[in-house]
Amino acid sequence: MLTYDRWELDTWTFDESTETKGALEVLDWAYSTYSSEDIVYACSFGIEGIVLIDLIYKVNKTAKIVFLDTGLHFQETYDCIDEVQNRYPTLNIQLKQPNVSLEEQKEKFGEALWKRDANQCCYIRKVGPLEETLQNVTSWISGLRREQSPTRKHVQYINKDERFKKIKICPLIHWTWKDIWRYCHNHQLSYNVLHNKGYPSIGCAPCTNPVFNEDDLRSGRWAGQAKLECGLHVNTEGT
């Protein structure tokens, strides 16, 4: 069972009139509670990630940001990472790759594992690498928003992540899709150009399609499969 030293965020309420809806205060708490070596932001470099990086930079200009580099991402995503590093040069941005190459995965599991067993592919290329990333830290930050999907509607600022046995901090839980874009435009942030081409949620190229349902922004992920999450955000309990 996970244990925690401080719970003052349990009773926090956010002020809808402020631009960040509590996110900046949560991040300030996180980086004052945990040392830079004890907290990491696992970023997918979608639009939420761009906003969260900008907020993190206001609090900690040398924060550690990890991108789970599956080897299957769009080139536009890698281009976006380069742009972010140029804008925030002091951030510690790392690309974490799986221990299994795509060729080794093909030899062991056959061609295009993501088509036949997406969960296994996600574990090899995302979940396993995140397990390694989080081994030596106490907490990690995520850009989850309650509005994103039914599986995320109960996420809190601070969560018991039973899957990884860590503290999971989610500063953007009260943000809407409009809030994200408003902040991005107000602060003139660069973002993944795929967002302009019908991709509100961007993952690996083989498993991400344009979205035609504005009421379900993640419907382009694993289209046609009974799968809503890659496995990084399961077994999370709000405090």
N, C-alpha and C positions, 0 to 999 in steps of 0.2 A: 504493500500500500504506500502511495506517495504521501509525503508529509511536507508541510509548508510552514514558513516562519511568519509570513505577513499576509493578512487577508483584508487590508483596508479597502481594496477595490471591490469587495463583495457588495458593499452597500453604496457604491458610487452611482450617481445618476448623471446622465449627460445633458448638456444644454444644447438644444437643437438650434439655437441662435448662433452658436459658434461654428466656425468653419470646419473644425476637425472633429466635432462631436465626441470629444474626450480622448481621441487618438493620441494627441501630443502629450497629454497628461499621463496616459498609460505608458507611453514610451519613455517619458522622463522617469517614471517610477521604475520601469524595467531596468534601464541602464544605470540607475542609481542603486538598485538593489543587487544586481548581478554584475560582476566584472566583465570586461570585454572578452575575456577568455572563457566566460561561463555562459554566454548567451550568443545565439546565432539566428540570423534570419534566413530561412529557406525560401528563396524567391523564384518564381516561375517567369518573371519579367513580362507578365501581362500588365494591363493597365493598372490594376490594383497594386501590383508590385512596384510600378513606377511611382505611384503616389506614396506608397509606404516608404520607399527608399528616400524620397525627398523629405518626408517627415523625420525619418531616422537620422538623416544627415543634419537636421537642425539640432538634434540632441547629442549625437555621437558621430563625429566626422571620421572615425576610424573603425566603425562597426564592421563586423564580419558578415558578409553576404555570401550564401552558397547557392549555386545553381546546379540542379541535378541534371547533368549533361548525358542524356541517354544515348546520344549519337544519332537520334532520329528526329531532331528538332528542325523546324523551318530555318532556312538561312536568314530570314527576316528577324528571327529571334536572336541569333548570334550577332547580327548587325545592331540590334537594339542594346544588347549587353555592352558592345563597344562604345556606343553613344553614351550610355550611363556612366561607364568608367571614365570617359573623357570629361563629363560634366562634374563628376564627384571623384576627383583623382585620388583622394586620400582614403576612400573606402577600400576595405579588404575584400574584393570580389574574387571568389574561387569557383571554378568549374569542377564539380565532383563527378567523375566517370565511374561506371560499374567495373567490377573486377573481371567481368566476362565481356569480351569484345563481341560485336555483332556477328563476326565470322564464327567465333566459338559457339555462340548461341545457336547459329544456324546448323552447325555440325552436330550439336547435341539434341536440339529440339526440332530441327527441320526448318524449312523456309517460312518466313513471315509468321513467327510465333504469335504476334499480336492479333492475327486473324483467327487463330484457332484457340488460343488460351491467353486472352488479354491480361488476366489476373497474374498469370505466371510471368508474362513479359514485364508487367509493371513491377512485380516484386524484384526481378533480376536487375532492372534498369533504374528503378526509382526508390522503392522501399528499402532494399538492401543497402544502397549507397547512403540513404538518409540515416539508417541505423548506425552506420560507421561514422557519419558526420556528427551524430549526437552522443556518441560514446563518452566523450570527455567534457560534456557541458551539462548544466542543470536545466536550462530552459531554452526554448526556441520560439521564434516569432512567426506568425502566419498571417496572411492577408485575407482570411476567411471573412465573409459577410453573411449575415443571417438571411438576406434576401436572395442569395445565390441559388439555394436548392433546399428541398425538404430535409435533407440530411444535415444541414447547417443552421437550421432556424433556432436551435437552442444553445448555440455557442455563446460563451461568456467572454469577458475580458481575460480572465485567467481560468485555465481549464486543467483538469487532471488528465493527462494523456497516458492512459493505461497501456496503449499500444507500445509506446517508446519509453514509458516510465520516466517522463520528464514533465516539466511545467510548460504549458503551451499558452502563449500570450497572443491575443487576437485584438489589436487596437481598432480595427475597422468594422466591428460587428454591427454598428448602427448606421453605417453609410449605405446609401442607395446607389444604384448605377448612375443616376444623374449627379449625385454628390461627387462621385469619382471623376466624372468627365468635367464637371464644373471646376473642381480643384485643378485638374490637369491643364485646362485652358487658362484659368486665372494666373497660374504660375508658369505658363509657357513651357510645359514639360514635353520632351520628346517621348514617343511611345512606339510600340510595334506597329508597323504600317498595316499589318494584317487586320487590325481592328477596323480599318477603313474599307475592308473588303468582305465584311460579313462574318468575321471571326471574333465574337465577344470573349470567348474563352479559348485560350491557345495552349495546346499541349504538343505531343509528338505529331509529326506530319501525317503518318499513316492512320492515326486515330482521331483526327480533328477535321471537321467539315464546317463549311459556312452554316450559319443559323438562319432559319426563316420563321422562327417562332419567338417573338419578342417577349413572351411571357415565360420562356424557359431559356435563359442565356447559356446554359450548359448543354443544351440538347444536341449540339454539334460534337460533343465528346462521346466516343464509342457508340456512334449512331448504329442502331439496329441490334445492339447488345444489351442485355439486362445488367448494365454496369453504370454506376453514377460517380464512383470515386476510384482513384488509382490505388488507394490503400494507405495513403499518407494521413488521412483525416478520419479514421474510424476509431471507435473506442475512446472517444474524448468526452469527458464528463465535465460540465460546467460546475464551478464551485459555488 
